[in-house]
Amino acid sequence: MNLVYLTPILLLVCSNVFMTFAWYGQLKFPSASLWVLIPVCWGIALFEYCLAVPANHLGARVYSAAQLKTMQEIITLLVFGVFSVMYLGEALR
């Protein structure tokens, strides 16, 4: 597969890893204060945006918006499934 087609997918995978940690990583710290969690999560989410924006910008050259969004949703489900099992210790059911 040509790198032009693969780069947006790899960037989307990486961005989803950061966003999953930004949204759900804090669940391992139930006693943490929201005033601490919010800026930490926003800081993690910044890296997600730094990857998602180029993924979509470069991806739009070879994929339609619908294709990019579909890939992003599938990647999100896969990343969250792995995250849920590996990091949160929850079973998929």
Contacts in CASP RR format, 6 or more apart in sequence:
PFRMAT RR
TARGET T0000
AUTHOR 0000-0000-0000
METHOD contacts of the structure
MODEL  1
MNLVYLTPILLLVCSNVFMTFAWYGQLKFPSASLWVLIPVCWGIALFEYC
LAVPANHLGARVYSAAQLKTMQEIITLLVFGVFSVMYLGEALR
4 58 0 8 1.000
4 61 0 8 1.000
4 62 0 8 1.000
5 62 0 8 1.000
5 63 0 8 1.000
7 55 0 8 1.000
7 58 0 8 1.000
7 59 0 8 1.000
8 55 0 8 1.000
8 56 0 8 1.000
8 58 0 8 1.000
8 59 0 8 1.000
8 62 0 8 1.000
8 63 0 8 1.000
8 68 0 8 1.000
8 71 0 8 1.000
9 55 0 8 1.000
9 71 0 8 1.000
9 75 0 8 1.000
11 51 0 8 1.000
11 52 0 8 1.000
11 54 0 8 1.000
11 55 0 8 1.000
11 58 0 8 1.000
12 51 0 8 1.000
12 52 0 8 1.000
12 55 0 8 1.000
12 68 0 8 1.000
12 71 0 8 1.000
12 72 0 8 1.000
12 75 0 8 1.000
13 75 0 8 1.000
13 79 0 8 1.000
14 51 0 8 1.000
15 47 0 8 1.000
15 48 0 8 1.000
15 49 0 8 1.000
15 51 0 8 1.000
15 52 0 8 1.000
15 55 0 8 1.000
16 48 0 8 1.000
16 72 0 8 1.000
16 75 0 8 1.000
16 76 0 8 1.000
16 79 0 8 1.000
17 79 0 8 1.000
17 83 0 8 1.000
18 44 0 8 1.000
18 45 0 8 1.000
18 47 0 8 1.000
18 48 0 8 1.000
18 51 0 8 1.000
19 45 0 8 1.000
19 48 0 8 1.000
19 52 0 8 1.000
19 76 0 8 1.000
20 76 0 8 1.000
20 79 0 8 1.000
20 80 0 8 1.000
20 83 0 8 1.000
21 44 0 8 1.000
21 83 0 8 1.000
22 41 0 8 1.000
22 42 0 8 1.000
22 43 0 8 1.000
22 44 0 8 1.000
22 45 0 8 1.000
22 48 0 8 1.000
23 41 0 8 1.000
23 45 0 8 1.000
24 80 0 8 1.000
24 83 0 8 1.000
24 84 0 8 1.000
24 88 0 8 1.000
25 87 0 8 1.000
25 88 0 8 1.000
26 32 0 8 1.000
26 37 0 8 1.000
26 40 0 8 1.000
26 41 0 8 1.000
27 88 0 8 1.000
28 87 0 8 1.000
28 88 0 8 1.000
29 37 0 8 1.000
55 68 0 8 1.000
56 68 0 8 1.000
59 68 0 8 1.000
60 68 0 8 1.000
63 71 0 8 1.000
81 92 0 8 1.000
84 90 0 8 1.000
84 92 0 8 1.000
85 91 0 8 1.000
85 92 0 8 1.000
END
